[in-house]
Amino acid sequence: MPHHGHDDGCNCGECEEVITLIDDNGEEKDFTVIDIIELDGSEYAILLPVDEEESDEAIILKFAQDEEGNEILVDIEDDEEWEKVADTWEEMMAREDS
């Protein structure tokens, strides 16, 4: 898809960013950032594995900062928080489909 002059914060649905994360086994995995949502003052990334053989299920990670102030993505430890984010994203998708 050609670049169309939107900035990195573009939410037009035409810009897809691929990021590489390292799993618990030290293996690199590529994910497509399909959405970034803000909820209760925190931001969350909705990711899909690029290699569709692995899974077609979205992964939700939370934006945080490491000790040096760099932005990182971390697992959501709290089940209630994860459910809230997942429900919010599902509602957003349902509104877009209607």
N, CA and C of each residue as an Amber inpcrd file, in Angstrom:
protein
   294
   0.8430000  -1.1740000   0.0000000   0.0000000   0.0000000   0.0000000
   0.8900000   1.2380000   0.0000000   0.6420000   2.1710000  -0.8690000
   1.5050000   3.3540000  -0.9390000   1.3390000   4.2430000   0.2880000
   2.4240000   4.9210000   0.6230000   2.3830000   5.8830000   1.7210000
   1.5130000   7.0550000   1.2860000   0.6340000   7.4990000   2.1390000
  -0.2850000   8.5620000   1.7580000  -0.1650000   9.7960000   2.6450000
   0.9950000  10.0000000   3.2260000   1.2660000  11.2480000   3.9180000
   0.7130000  11.3680000   5.3240000   0.2080000  10.2910000   5.8910000
  -0.3100000  10.3620000   7.2560000   0.8430000  10.1720000   8.2330000
   0.6760000  10.7370000   9.4370000   1.7440000  10.5940000  10.4250000
   1.6510000   9.2530000  11.1450000   2.5880000   9.0040000  12.0640000
   2.6300000   7.7290000  12.7650000   1.4040000   7.4790000  13.6350000
   0.6850000   8.5220000  14.0160000  -0.5070000   8.3700000  14.8380000
  -1.7590000   8.1630000  14.0180000  -1.6040000   7.9270000  12.7400000
  -2.7330000   7.7860000  11.8290000  -3.5880000   6.5890000  12.2100000
  -4.8780000   6.7840000  12.3330000  -5.8080000   5.7020000  12.6340000
  -6.7970000   5.4940000  11.4940000  -6.3600000   5.7320000  10.2800000
  -7.2630000   5.6730000   9.1360000  -7.5920000   4.2470000   8.7280000
  -6.8560000   3.2730000   9.2390000  -7.0860000   1.9000000   8.8500000
  -6.2900000   1.5050000   7.6170000  -5.6610000   2.4620000   6.9670000
  -4.8730000   2.1700000   5.7740000  -3.4020000   1.9830000   6.1130000
  -2.9730000   2.4380000   7.2690000  -1.5790000   2.3320000   7.6790000
  -1.4410000   1.0940000   8.5620000  -0.5270000   0.1980000   8.1950000
  -0.2830000  -0.9710000   9.0230000   1.1670000  -0.9640000   9.4570000
   1.3650000  -1.0810000  10.7400000   2.7120000  -1.1110000  11.2850000
   3.0090000  -2.5330000  11.7360000   4.1660000  -3.0420000  11.3740000
   4.5980000  -4.3630000  11.8070000   5.6950000  -4.1690000  12.8430000
   5.5380000  -4.8310000  13.9870000   6.5550000  -4.7650000  15.0340000
   7.0600000  -6.1730000  15.3090000   8.2740000  -6.2510000  15.8140000
   8.8760000  -7.5330000  16.1610000   9.0010000  -7.6020000  17.6750000
   8.4580000  -8.6740000  18.2490000   8.5580000  -8.9030000  19.6850000
   9.3600000 -10.1740000  19.9150000   9.9760000 -10.2790000  21.0760000
  10.7490000 -11.4700000  21.4300000   9.9620000 -12.2380000  22.4840000
   9.6770000 -13.5180000  22.1880000   8.8770000 -14.3190000  23.1140000
   9.7240000 -14.8550000  24.2660000   9.1000000 -15.6480000  25.1250000
   9.7790000 -16.1880000  26.3070000  10.9490000 -17.1020000  25.9560000
  10.9270000 -17.6560000  24.7340000  12.0090000 -18.5490000  24.2890000
  13.1120000 -17.7990000  23.5620000  13.0160000 -16.4770000  23.5030000
  14.0210000 -15.6740000  22.8310000  13.8570000 -15.6210000  21.3180000
  12.7290000 -16.1180000  20.8120000  12.4740000 -16.1140000  19.3710000
  11.7430000 -14.8390000  18.9670000  12.1430000 -14.2900000  17.8140000
  11.4920000 -13.0870000  17.3080000  10.2180000 -13.4510000  16.5690000
   9.1560000 -12.6960000  16.8270000   7.8590000 -12.8900000  16.1680000
   7.3920000 -11.5390000  15.6540000   6.8770000 -11.5240000  14.4230000
   6.3520000 -10.2930000  13.8340000   4.8540000 -10.2180000  14.0390000
   4.3950000  -9.0110000  14.3880000   2.9700000  -8.7580000  14.6020000
   2.5590000  -7.4990000  13.8570000   1.3490000  -7.5020000  13.3500000
   0.7720000  -6.3120000  12.7450000  -0.0270000  -5.5940000  13.8210000
   0.2280000  -4.3010000  13.9790000  -0.5410000  -3.4880000  14.9200000
  -1.8540000  -3.1440000  14.2290000  -2.9500000  -3.7440000  14.7050000
  -4.2300000  -3.4910000  14.0480000  -5.0120000  -2.3720000  14.7060000
  -4.6660000  -2.0490000  15.9430000  -5.3430000  -0.9420000  16.6050000
  -4.5720000  -0.5570000  17.8610000  -4.7150000   0.6820000  18.2660000
  -4.2190000   1.1610000  19.5570000  -5.3880000   1.8630000  20.2130000
  -5.7330000   1.4200000  21.4160000  -6.8710000   2.0320000  22.1000000
  -6.4160000   2.6040000  23.4350000  -7.1270000   3.6360000  23.8630000
  -6.8620000   4.2520000  25.1580000  -8.0510000   3.9700000  26.0550000
  -7.7640000   3.5360000  27.2750000  -8.8170000   3.1900000  28.2210000
  -8.3100000   3.4820000  29.6290000  -9.0800000   4.2520000  30.3660000
  -8.7390000   4.5690000  31.7670000  -7.3210000   5.1110000  31.9240000
  -6.8810000   5.9410000  30.9720000  -5.5910000   6.5900000  31.0750000
  -4.4020000   5.7560000  30.6160000  -4.6470000   4.5320000  30.1430000
  -3.5700000   3.6850000  29.6350000  -3.8130000   3.3990000  28.1600000
  -2.7330000   3.0750000  27.4410000  -2.8530000   2.7220000  26.0300000
  -2.5240000   1.2470000  25.8540000  -3.2420000   0.6250000  24.9140000
  -3.0930000  -0.7960000  24.6440000  -2.9530000  -1.0140000  23.1480000
  -2.0850000  -1.9600000  22.7690000  -1.9010000  -2.3170000  21.3640000
  -2.6370000  -3.6280000  21.1000000  -3.4130000  -3.6460000  20.0070000
  -4.0700000  -4.8610000  19.5580000  -3.2280000  -5.3900000  18.3970000
  -2.6950000  -6.5890000  18.5450000  -1.7510000  -7.1440000  17.5830000
  -2.2540000  -8.4550000  16.9990000  -1.9150000  -8.6880000  15.7260000
  -2.1710000  -9.9760000  15.0870000  -0.8460000 -10.5300000  14.5910000
  -0.5990000 -11.8280000  14.7990000   0.6360000 -12.4170000  14.2760000
   0.6800000 -12.3000000  12.7560000   1.8500000 -11.9470000  12.2160000
   2.0100000 -11.8600000  10.7650000   1.9140000 -13.2550000  10.1680000
   2.5240000 -14.2410000  10.8440000   2.4780000 -15.6290000  10.4050000
   1.1380000 -16.2130000  10.8440000   0.1740000 -16.2320000   9.9390000
  -1.1910000 -16.6270000  10.2910000  -1.3210000 -18.0900000  10.6640000
  -0.3040000 -18.9100000  10.3680000  -0.3630000 -20.3140000  10.7590000
  -0.3570000 -20.4520000  12.2780000   0.2990000 -19.5000000  12.9500000
   0.3900000 -19.5680000  14.4130000  -0.9640000 -19.3720000  15.0670000
  -1.6630000 -18.3050000  14.6640000  -2.9330000 -17.9800000  15.3040000
  -3.5610000 -16.8040000  14.5830000  -4.8780000 -16.8080000  14.5420000
  -5.5660000 -15.6450000  13.9900000  -6.2140000 -14.8440000  15.1120000
  -5.8470000 -15.1760000  16.3440000  -6.4060000 -14.5010000  17.5060000
  -5.5590000 -13.2830000  17.8670000  -6.2290000 -12.1790000  18.1350000
  -5.5310000 -10.9460000  18.4820000  -4.8710000 -11.0650000  19.8490000
  -3.7670000 -10.3590000  19.9950000  -3.0340000 -10.2850000  21.2560000
  -3.1320000  -8.8520000  21.7410000  -3.4010000  -8.6760000  23.0270000
  -3.5210000  -7.3350000  23.6000000  -2.3680000  -7.1290000  24.5700000
  -1.5890000  -6.0700000  24.3320000  -0.4860000  -5.7180000  25.2220000
  -0.6440000  -4.2740000  25.6680000  -0.1010000  -3.9700000  26.8240000
  -0.2020000  -2.6310000  27.4070000   1.0950000  -1.8620000  27.1930000
   0.9490000  -0.5800000  26.8440000   2.1240000   0.2850000  26.7410000
   2.5930000   0.6300000  28.1460000   3.9100000   0.5520000  28.3580000
   4.5200000   0.9080000  29.6400000   5.8820000   1.5240000  29.3310000
   6.6070000   1.8960000  30.3770000   7.9540000   2.4320000  30.1990000
   8.9200000   1.5990000  31.0180000  10.1050000   1.3490000  30.4280000
  11.1320000   0.6350000  31.1710000  11.8800000   1.6090000  32.0790000
  12.9190000   1.1100000  32.7580000  13.6570000   1.9290000  33.7180000
  14.2930000   3.1540000  33.0760000  14.5690000   3.0790000  31.7730000
  15.2220000   4.1880000  31.0750000  14.2300000   5.1230000  30.3940000
  12.9390000   4.8670000  30.5990000  11.9260000   5.7390000  30.0180000
  11.5360000   5.3820000  28.5970000  12.0100000   4.2390000  28.0920000
  11.6480000   3.7980000  26.7500000  10.2670000   3.1530000  26.7640000
   9.5140000   3.3920000  25.7080000   8.1820000   2.8070000  25.6140000
   8.3020000   1.3190000  25.2570000   7.6250000   0.4790000  26.0360000
   7.6530000  -0.9610000  25.8080000   6.2270000  -1.4990000  25.8630000
   6.0380000  -2.7190000  25.3740000   4.7560000  -3.4040000  25.4650000
   4.8950000  -4.5330000  26.4730000   3.9100000  -4.6400000  27.3700000
   3.9550000  -5.6640000  28.4140000   2.6330000  -6.4230000  28.4540000
   2.6930000  -7.6430000  28.9740000   1.4770000  -8.4290000  29.1730000
   0.5830000  -7.7440000  30.2030000  -0.7090000  -7.9230000  30.0380000
  -1.6600000  -7.4100000  31.0260000  -1.8230000  -8.5080000  32.0720000
  -1.3750000  -8.2300000  33.2930000  -1.3830000  -9.2250000  34.3600000
  -2.7640000  -9.4120000  34.9880000  -3.5410000  -8.3620000  35.0230000
  -4.8450000  -8.3640000  35.6900000  -5.9210000  -8.8500000  34.7220000
  -6.5670000  -9.9850000  35.0540000  -7.6120000 -10.5500000  34.1740000
  -8.7630000  -9.5820000  33.9450000  -9.1420000  -8.8480000  34.9820000
 -10.2460000  -7.8970000  34.8680000  -9.8810000  -6.7640000  33.8950000
  -8.6570000  -6.2720000  33.9910000  -8.1900000  -5.2250000  33.0850000
  -8.1810000  -5.7470000  31.6400000  -7.6860000  -6.9820000  31.4370000
  -7.6330000  -7.5680000  30.0970000  -9.0340000  -7.6900000  29.5160000
  -9.9810000  -8.1780000  30.3150000 -11.3670000  -8.3350000  29.8510000
 -11.9680000  -6.9870000  29.4590000 -11.6850000  -5.9640000  30.2370000
 -12.2140000  -4.6300000  29.9640000 -11.6940000  -4.1050000  28.6230000
 -10.3900000  -4.2950000  28.3830000  -9.7880000  -3.8500000  27.1280000
 -10.3610000  -4.6650000  25.9660000 -10.4420000  -5.9820000  26.1240000
 -10.9630000  -6.8500000  25.0670000 -12.4100000  -6.4870000  24.7360000
 -13.2210000  -6.2590000  25.7560000 -14.6270000  -5.8810000  25.5380000
 -14.7240000  -4.5490000  24.8120000 -13.8960000  -3.5870000  25.2030000
 -13.9040000  -2.2700000  24.5590000 -13.5400000  -2.3870000  23.0920000
 -12.5050000  -3.1860000  22.7980000 -12.0790000  -3.3580000  21.4120000
 -13.1660000  -4.0620000  20.5920000 -13.7940000  -5.0960000  21.1670000
 -14.8680000  -5.8100000  20.4660000 -16.0410000  -4.8730000  20.1590000
 -16.3620000  -4.0020000  21.1200000 -17.4390000  -3.0170000  20.8840000
 -17.0700000  -2.0580000  19.7670000 -15.8070000  -1.6390000  19.7190000
 -15.3500000  -0.7460000  18.6510000 -15.4620000  -1.4350000  17.2920000
 -15.0800000  -2.7100000  17.2320000 -15.1530000  -3.4600000  15.9830000
 -16.6120000  -3.6460000  15.5440000 -17.4990000  -3.8870000  16.5010000
 -18.9220000  -4.0910000  16.1830000 -19.5100000  -2.7910000  15.6160000
 -19.1100000  -1.6420000  16.1860000 -19.6070000  -0.3550000  15.6790000
 -19.1100000  -0.0890000  14.2660000 -17.8550000  -0.4660000  13.9860000
 -17.2900000  -0.2560000  12.6580000 -17.9650000  -1.1580000  11.6220000
 -18.3860000  -2.3530000  12.0320000 -19.0140000  -3.2890000  11.1100000
 -20.4560000  -2.9210000  10.8070000 -21.0680000  -2.1030000  11.6570000
 -22.4840000  -1.7640000  11.4390000 -22.6660000  -0.4980000  10.6400000
